[in-house]
Structure formats: C-alpha cells, structure tokens
Amino acid sequence: MEKNILLNLLDNSHDAQVSRKEDKNYNRNYHPETLIKAHVRDNIWHIEVADNGIGIPPERLERLFLPFSSTKASRISQKLWCYKF
C-alpha cells in the first residue's frame, strides 16, 4: 500500500507540472521539479514529496482528505485519505 501512496504522489506531482505548462500564463523559464526527501526517525520512515506545479486551489483544501475526493474525473481515487495520521 505504501508503494501506491508514493506512486500517487508522484503522479499528482507530474499532473500539476503538466497543468502549469499548459497554463496560458506559462513562464517559458519554468522547469518542472519534484523533490523527494526521506529519513528515518524513531524507527519510522518519513517521506516528503514537493513539486513546483500549480498547487492545490484553496477551495479544494478542505476536501483534500475526504474519501474518494479527486479532481481527476477519469481516474479511480487511490484512497490516500486512509493515510492521514
């Protein structure tokens, strides 16, 4: 299941970067970047994924961890909401 979470985060990062490139206000100097940080603390893995894509619109933030909430109409939700700690 953890592999699915990481793959979903990377897929979302890619989609955000593609959306930014497709934006009419696209800056030609924009270079997509995804940063993955991982470390172990107290025997627990901590993984962070960050990108320089378009971000999450403020109106979507409150629904971010709701079950089956997705902005991708053509895809089945990966159920990341199960992993909010």
Secondary structure, 3 states (H helix, E strand, C coil): CHHHHHHHHHHHHHHHHHHHHHCCCCCCCCCCCEEEEEEEECCEEEEEEEECCCCCCHHHHCCCCCCCCCCCCCCCCCCHHHHCC
